């Protein structure tokens, strides 16, 4: 049996920051807390806190004071002091760069020299972080995946969290957070992660644990409910119940509902297919560099739509499956988290950010 340093010299409780992940979307704040139990984790608190429309629009924080009040109320009901935060994809940029070997000693400076050519913002208007992709090549240089966010956007979110008494320790866009939760650590291949949310769908390609590409389609589960409500002349709440009950059922009695949902689901399928086949064609052009997609992981609350996975599986040569958001959480053997599998699909970014916090904690304890 292996023991760690902290088994014998535990970190003082006052130095332990809870592994709290917060995911902010246009219509909700989702919180997940991972609680340390020795060398393993348990799922602590989790909640989906609704946001009024108009506070956040396509990832942009429109009403800072309103978000502050929502965070303050969330913090009153579920007190926490620190959080690792993901927010919507639309306001961020994902850039891949090759930094020449002569600049490899200072990658950040090398990125700053190139980044303006790829992002429609001045260097002083952005904040970025990066990951090294693969092994640096002495001839070609070092390839990096760079995540870029507008400084003003980050400042507005920091302001809202700070005013609510919460210190944000890190920010990520949701594709990175979802990948951290859903793609198993031991898998070094390439996977497509599709986060089918309430107002939009984020499609990303993850290779060797790095997000290489992401795109947002403005098709979400709420759109499906709106279509049913309008065409069937029933309330939104009634349409939501019917959608959950029947989904994409092909039963004769549900042919009308299937025909109403099919155009939107087909549009989503076409959007996914476009990126899937683009990537696979790159694999054929550069087989030594680009690895083929091995599976498509579906997450997000919309992924629970009955019949969705079966409907989409016909178009792919690889498995299309529901993601397991607990893939990389070191739960004890036989532990069952107090959240249903269906619920968990809507929490992937929050779980990913909580994992970020837990791993950050482990790094701090090594320093201690």
RODO-2510 file (C-alpha; in nm, 4 decimals, decimal comma):
residues 368
     n   res          X          Y          Z
     1     x     0,0000     0,0000     0,0000
     2     x     0,1349     0,3421    -0,0956
     3     x     0,1348     0,6382     0,1389
     4     x     0,1703     1,0047     0,0592
     5     x     0,3473     1,2771     0,2546
     6     x     0,0121     1,4201     0,3665
     7     x    -0,0949     1,0871     0,5198
     8     x     0,1678     1,1438     0,7897
     9     x     0,1790     1,5246     0,7906
    10     x    -0,1705     1,6436     0,6974
    11     x    -0,2062     1,9989     0,5746
    12     x    -0,3659     2,2253     0,8370
    13     x    -0,7364     2,2730     0,7690
    14     x    -0,6949     2,6488     0,7476
    15     x    -0,4567     2,5976     0,4518
    16     x    -0,6913     2,3644     0,2663
    17     x    -0,8960     2,5454     0,0048
    18     x    -1,2084     2,3461    -0,0829
    19     x    -1,2165     2,2061    -0,4360
    20     x    -1,5150     2,4069    -0,5563
    21     x    -1,5921     2,4282    -0,9274
    22     x    -1,8388     2,6833    -1,0594
    23     x    -1,9786     2,6824    -1,4110
    24     x    -2,1543     2,9969    -1,5342
    25     x    -2,3838     2,9883    -1,8362
    26     x    -2,6415     3,2278    -1,9748
    27     x    -2,9169     3,0806    -1,7573
    28     x    -2,7590     2,9130    -1,4536
    29     x    -2,4720     2,8915    -1,2060
    30     x    -2,3716     2,5341    -1,1262
    31     x    -2,1579     2,4479    -0,8271
    32     x    -1,9762     2,1221    -0,7463
    33     x    -1,7654     2,0620    -0,4380
    34     x    -1,5171     1,7756    -0,4093
    35     x    -1,4282     1,6900    -0,0494
    36     x    -1,0981     1,5223     0,0447
    37     x    -1,1103     1,1905     0,2311
    38     x    -0,7478     1,0918     0,2736
    39     x    -0,6146     1,0226    -0,0757
    40     x    -0,9627     1,0034    -0,2293
    41     x    -1,2523     1,2400    -0,2897
    42     x    -1,6227     1,2404    -0,2139
    43     x    -1,8842     1,4528    -0,3829
    44     x    -1,9882     1,7291    -0,1466
    45     x    -2,2429     1,9971    -0,2281
    46     x    -2,3826     2,0472    -0,5745
    47     x    -2,6496     2,2832    -0,6978
    48     x    -2,7884     2,4414    -1,0119
    49     x    -2,8844     2,8020    -0,9357
    50     x    -3,1004     2,9717    -1,2007
    51     x    -3,0006     3,3047    -1,3554
    52     x    -3,2511     3,5507    -1,4954
    53     x    -3,2301     3,6103    -1,8683
    54     x    -3,0221     3,9069    -1,9739
    55     x    -2,7608     3,8926    -1,6967
    56     x    -2,5234     3,7045    -1,9259
    57     x    -2,5659     3,7023    -2,3022
    58     x    -2,3490     3,4748    -2,5162
    59     x    -2,0914     3,4680    -2,2410
    60     x    -2,0698     3,8455    -2,2016
    61     x    -2,1491     3,9721    -1,8538
    62     x    -2,4120     4,2388    -1,9197
    63     x    -2,5335     4,3051    -1,5641
    64     x    -2,2477     4,2824    -1,3146
    65     x    -2,4616     4,3873    -1,0170
    66     x    -2,7259     4,1258    -1,0962
    67     x    -2,4652     3,8493    -1,1157
    68     x    -2,3180     3,9735    -0,7875
    69     x    -2,6582     3,9437    -0,6212
    70     x    -2,7088     3,5935    -0,7608
    71     x    -2,3637     3,4853    -0,6387
    72     x    -2,4277     3,6469    -0,3015
    73     x    -2,7521     3,4514    -0,2642
    74     x    -2,5833     3,1300    -0,3760
    75     x    -2,3062     3,1944    -0,1232
    76     x    -2,5637     3,2572     0,1487
    77     x    -2,7317     2,9225     0,0847
    78     x    -2,4132     2,7251     0,0153
    79     x    -2,1242     2,9146     0,1768
    80     x    -1,7864     2,8963     0,0028
    81     x    -1,4912     3,1345    -0,0106
    82     x    -1,2922     3,0209    -0,3144
    83     x    -1,3859     2,8859    -0,6563
    84     x    -1,2391     2,7741    -0,9854
    85     x    -1,4680     2,9101    -1,2539
    86     x    -1,5626     2,8225    -1,6099
    87     x    -1,7704     3,0481    -1,8286
    88     x    -1,9231     3,0361    -2,1769
    89     x    -1,7091     2,9629    -2,4771
    90     x    -1,8238     3,2458    -2,7048
    91     x    -1,6051     3,5177    -2,5549
    92     x    -1,2804     3,3207    -2,5582
    93     x    -1,0285     3,2258    -2,8228
    94     x    -0,8314     2,9060    -2,8639
    95     x    -0,5086     2,9446    -3,0637
    96     x    -0,2348     2,6992    -3,1559
    97     x     0,1114     2,8452    -3,2095
    98     x     0,4611     2,7165    -3,2769
    99     x     0,7228     2,9098    -3,0826
   100     x     1,0686     2,9032    -3,2462
   101     x     1,3380     2,7121    -3,0618
   102     x     1,5372     3,0281    -2,9932
   103     x     1,2430     3,1648    -2,7921
   104     x     1,1661     2,8418    -2,6043
   105     x     1,3315     2,9667    -2,2853
   106     x     1,0545     3,2247    -2,2489
   107     x     0,7398     3,0808    -2,4076
   108     x     0,5125     3,3520    -2,2694
   109     x     0,7165     3,6244    -2,4358
   110     x     0,7190     3,4251    -2,7605
   111     x     0,3407     3,3890    -2,7460
   112     x     0,2979     3,7623    -2,6864
   113     x     0,4919     3,8334    -3,0050
   114     x     0,2605     3,6153    -3,2142
   115     x    -0,0782     3,6371    -3,0478
   116     x    -0,1876     3,9663    -3,2050
   117     x    -0,1871     3,8031    -3,5487
   118     x    -0,4516     3,5514    -3,4366
   119     x    -0,6807     3,7426    -3,1988
   120     x    -0,8723     4,0632    -3,2840
   121     x    -0,7562     4,2333    -2,9641
   122     x    -0,4414     4,4194    -2,8640
   123     x    -0,1999     4,2378    -2,6294
   124     x    -0,2833     4,4767    -2,3449
   125     x    -0,6537     4,3881    -2,3822
   126     x    -0,6162     4,0145    -2,3238
   127     x    -0,5187     3,7618    -2,0631
   128     x    -0,3933     3,4202    -2,1679
   129     x    -0,2626     3,0890    -2,0492
   130     x    -0,1032     2,8073    -2,2462
   131     x    -0,0192     2,4383    -2,2525
   132     x     0,2745     2,2774    -2,4294
   133     x     0,1537     2,0226    -2,6847
   134     x     0,3681     1,7140    -2,7275
   135     x     0,7470     1,7193    -2,7089
   136     x     0,9379     2,0326    -2,8220
   137     x     1,1205     1,9834    -3,1508
   138     x     1,4688     2,1429    -3,1648
   139     x     1,4186     2,2108    -3,5361
   140     x     1,0533     2,3233    -3,5548
   141     x     1,0113     2,4711    -3,2071
   142     x     0,7539     2,4256    -2,9322
   143     x     0,3855     2,3894    -3,0147
   144     x     0,1487     2,5459    -2,7617
   145     x    -0,2258     2,5630    -2,7171
   146     x    -0,3166     2,9146    -2,6000
   147     x    -0,6422     3,0110    -2,4282
   148     x    -0,7186     3,3805    -2,4664
   149     x    -0,9806     3,5874    -2,2834
   150     x    -1,0555     3,9593    -2,2997
   151     x    -0,9119     4,1315    -1,9919
   152     x    -1,2281     4,3401    -1,9514
   153     x    -1,4438     4,0263    -1,9448
   154     x    -1,2288     3,8624    -1,6788
   155     x    -1,2265     4,1830    -1,4754
   156     x    -1,6070     4,1984    -1,4821
   157     x    -1,6391     3,8409    -1,3553
   158     x    -1,3723     3,8961    -1,0884
   159     x    -1,5591     4,2072    -0,9767
   160     x    -1,8883     4,0179    -0,9444
   161     x    -1,7332     3,7290    -0,7502
   162     x    -1,5297     3,9553    -0,5214
   163     x    -1,8315     4,1719    -0,4387
   164     x    -2,0158     3,8534    -0,3423
   165     x    -1,7372     3,7536    -0,1029
   166     x    -1,5906     3,4802    -0,3244
   167     x    -1,2334     3,4720    -0,4518
   168     x    -1,1990     3,3198    -0,8013
   169     x    -0,8690     3,1318    -0,8127
   170     x    -0,8729     3,0391    -1,1826
   171     x    -1,0826     3,0770    -1,4972
   172     x    -1,1279     2,8385    -1,7899
   173     x    -1,3598     2,8277    -2,0876
   174     x    -1,6090     2,5441    -2,0628
   175     x    -1,4586     2,3235    -2,3367
   176     x    -1,1394     2,2893    -2,1334
   177     x    -1,3321     2,2292    -1,8126
   178     x    -1,5562     1,9633    -1,9735
   179     x    -1,2568     1,7861    -2,1268
   180     x    -1,0833     1,7725    -1,7894
   181     x    -1,3849     1,5893    -1,6462
   182     x    -1,4852     1,3601    -1,9320
   183     x    -1,1704     1,2428    -2,1139
   184     x    -1,0003     0,9708    -1,9033
   185     x    -0,6492     1,0563    -1,7834
   186     x    -0,5146     0,7272    -1,9116
   187     x    -0,6386     0,7900    -2,2666
   188     x    -0,3926     0,9763    -2,4910
   189     x    -0,6018     0,9578    -2,8067
   190     x    -0,8398     1,2022    -2,9729
   191     x    -1,2027     1,2493    -2,8722
   192     x    -1,4887     1,4777    -2,9632
   193     x    -1,6773     1,6229    -2,6659
   194     x    -2,0256     1,7597    -2,7375
   195     x    -2,1804     1,9650    -2,4557
   196     x    -2,5505     1,9914    -2,5433
   197     x    -2,6658     2,2662    -2,3079
   198     x    -2,9870     2,4594    -2,2615
   199     x    -2,9147     2,7489    -2,4985
   200     x    -2,6251     2,6247    -2,7141
   201     x    -2,3986     2,3329    -2,7912
   202     x    -2,0197     2,3420    -2,7562
   203     x    -1,8332     2,1034    -2,9861
   204     x    -1,4675     2,0452    -2,9051
   205     x    -1,1916     1,8102    -3,0132
   206     x    -0,9515     1,6928    -2,7444
   207     x    -0,6262     1,5235    -2,8381
   208     x    -0,3653     1,4106    -2,5867
   209     x    -0,5623     1,5901    -2,3133
   210     x    -0,5443     1,9259    -2,4926
   211     x    -0,8394     2,1038    -2,6527
   212     x    -0,7304     2,1583    -3,0120
   213     x    -1,0524     2,3071    -3,1409
   214     x    -1,3915     2,4259    -3,0178
   215     x    -1,7012     2,5725    -3,1798
   216     x    -2,0397     2,6865    -3,0532
   217     x    -2,3689     2,6017    -3,2247
   218     x    -2,6732     2,8054    -3,1216
   219     x    -2,8897     2,4970    -3,0774
   220     x    -2,9850     2,3959    -2,7248
   221     x    -3,2456     2,1914    -2,5420
   222     x    -3,4501     2,5046    -2,4618
   223     x    -3,4840     2,5669    -2,8351
   224     x    -3,6400     2,2209    -2,8730
   225     x    -3,8907     2,2976    -2,5985
   226     x    -3,9771     2,6317    -2,7598
   227     x    -4,0484     2,4544    -3,0894
   228     x    -4,2797     2,2030    -2,9229
   229     x    -4,4561     2,4743    -2,7243
   230     x    -4,5225     2,6843    -3,0341
   231     x    -4,6216     2,4087    -3,2748
   232     x    -4,8286     2,2028    -3,0278
   233     x    -4,9846     2,5163    -2,8765
   234     x    -4,9050     2,4162    -2,5185
   235     x    -4,7189     2,5947    -2,2388
   236     x    -4,3412     2,5806    -2,2136
   237     x    -4,3697     2,3693    -1,8976
   238     x    -4,6032     2,1215    -2,0696
   239     x    -4,3730     2,1047    -2,3712
   240     x    -4,0734     2,0358    -2,1459
   241     x    -4,2583     1,7463    -1,9793
   242     x    -4,3566     1,5997    -2,3177
   243     x    -4,0000     1,6329    -2,4450
   244     x    -3,8585     1,4538    -2,1403
   245     x    -4,1230     1,1804    -2,1554
   246     x    -4,1079     1,0983    -2,5261
   247     x    -3,7977     1,2620    -2,6770
   248     x    -3,7125     1,1253    -3,0197
   249     x    -3,9398     0,8260    -2,9848
   250     x    -4,0384     0,6757    -3,3206
   251     x    -4,3519     0,5168    -3,1803
   252     x    -4,6555     0,5776    -3,3998
   253     x    -4,8320     0,7855    -3,1335
   254     x    -4,5306     1,0183    -3,1110
   255     x    -4,4684     1,0741    -3,4812
   256     x    -4,5825     1,4369    -3,4577
   257     x    -4,3317     1,5156    -3,1826
   258     x    -4,0528     1,3359    -3,3665
   259     x    -4,1251     1,5340    -3,6836
   260     x    -4,1164     1,8613    -3,4867
   261     x    -3,7860     1,7842    -3,3137
   262     x    -3,6097     1,6209    -3,6085
   263     x    -3,5199     1,9422    -3,8013
   264     x    -3,3361     2,0938    -3,5028
   265     x    -3,1639     1,7668    -3,4124
   266     x    -3,0675     1,7188    -3,7767
   267     x    -2,9155     2,0685    -3,7811
   268     x    -2,7157     1,9807    -3,4698
   269     x    -2,6077     1,6529    -3,6284
   270     x    -2,4923     1,8366    -3,9413
   271     x    -2,2895     2,0809    -3,7301
   272     x    -2,1222     1,7958    -3,5416
   273     x    -2,0607     1,6043    -3,8653
   274     x    -1,8948     1,9066    -4,0241
   275     x    -1,6311     1,9260    -3,7533
   276     x    -1,5957     1,5491    -3,7238
   277     x    -1,5225     1,4948    -4,0923
   278     x    -1,3000     1,8007    -4,1112
   279     x    -1,0838     1,6539    -3,8385
   280     x    -1,0823     1,3086    -3,9946
   281     x    -0,9733     1,4592    -4,3285
   282     x    -0,6849     1,6350    -4,1511
   283     x    -0,5873     1,2960    -4,0114
   284     x    -0,5594     1,1624    -4,3674
   285     x    -0,3481     1,4620    -4,4735
   286     x    -0,1163     1,4503    -4,1708
   287     x    -0,1360     1,0954    -4,0299
   288     x     0,1860     1,1358    -3,8307
   289     x     0,0548     1,4446    -3,6503
   290     x    -0,3249     1,4282    -3,6361
   291     x    -0,4771     1,1304    -3,4569
   292     x    -0,8242     1,0127    -3,5626
   293     x    -1,1249     1,0653    -3,3358
   294     x    -1,1864     0,7497    -3,1321
   295     x    -1,5227     0,8330    -2,9738
   296     x    -1,7807     1,1086    -2,9355
   297     x    -1,8702     1,1949    -2,5750
   298     x    -2,2055     1,3645    -2,5184
   299     x    -2,2601     1,5718    -2,2084
   300     x    -2,4816     1,8628    -2,0997
   301     x    -2,8386     1,8501    -1,9745
   302     x    -2,9699     1,8189    -2,3313
   303     x    -2,7800     1,4928    -2,3749
   304     x    -3,0529     1,3250    -2,1676
   305     x    -3,3002     1,3598    -2,4557
   306     x    -3,4516     1,0178    -2,5074
   307     x    -3,3305     0,8559    -2,8307
   308     x    -3,0681     1,1237    -2,9042
   309     x    -2,7617     0,8975    -2,8889
   310     x    -2,9277     0,6284    -3,1017
   311     x    -3,0385     0,8890    -3,3570
   312     x    -2,6881     1,0324    -3,3938
   313     x    -2,4946     0,7056    -3,3806
   314     x    -2,5945     0,6128    -3,7363
   315     x    -2,3770     0,8924    -3,8781
   316     x    -2,0467     0,8071    -3,7109
   317     x    -1,7912     0,5326    -3,7565
   318     x    -1,6903     0,5574    -3,3899
   319     x    -1,8851     0,5052    -3,0664
   320     x    -2,1228     0,7865    -2,9651
   321     x    -2,1838     0,7620    -2,5899
   322     x    -2,2906     0,9595    -2,2865
   323     x    -1,9867     1,0992    -2,1076
   324     x    -1,8878     0,9926    -1,7586
   325     x    -1,8103     1,3198    -1,5800
   326     x    -1,6515     1,1296    -1,2881
   327     x    -1,3865     0,9616    -1,5084
   328     x    -1,0964     1,1444    -1,3453
   329     x    -1,2271     1,1924    -0,9915
   330     x    -1,0406     0,9637    -0,7462
   331     x    -1,3482     0,8324    -0,5681
   332     x    -1,3014     0,5374    -0,3285
   333     x    -1,3653     0,1924    -0,4719
   334     x    -1,7395     0,1169    -0,4915
   335     x    -1,8281     0,4759    -0,4000
   336     x    -2,1502     0,6012    -0,5587
   337     x    -2,1849     0,9822    -0,5718
   338     x    -2,5179     1,1235    -0,4449
   339     x    -2,6155     1,2498    -0,7904
   340     x    -2,7929     1,0596    -1,0642
   341     x    -2,6098     0,9887    -1,3875
   342     x    -2,8655     1,1983    -1,5747
   343     x    -2,8030     1,4936    -1,3435
   344     x    -2,4272     1,4589    -1,3711
   345     x    -2,4317     1,5205    -1,7483
   346     x    -2,5232     1,8827    -1,6808
   347     x    -2,2319     1,9363    -1,4426
   348     x    -1,9274     1,8455    -1,6567
   349     x    -1,7647     2,1947    -1,6613
   350     x    -1,8223     2,2407    -1,2862
   351     x    -1,6710     1,8978    -1,2148
   352     x    -1,3758     1,9820    -1,4385
   353     x    -1,3126     2,3057    -1,2512
   354     x    -1,3431     2,1322    -0,9134
   355     x    -1,0815     1,8838    -1,0354
   356     x    -0,8651     2,1781    -1,1372
   357     x    -0,8942     2,3045    -0,7797
   358     x    -0,8122     1,9650    -0,6329
   359     x    -0,5039     1,9224    -0,8532
   360     x    -0,3971     2,2764    -0,7690
   361     x    -0,4263     2,1838    -0,4013
   362     x    -0,2061     1,8764    -0,4537
   363     x     0,0611     2,0929    -0,6161
   364     x     0,0521     2,3325    -0,3204
   365     x     0,0903     2,0473    -0,0701
   366     x     0,3999     1,9258    -0,2568
   367     x     0,5492     2,2717    -0,2156
   368     x     0,4605     2,2699     0,1531
***
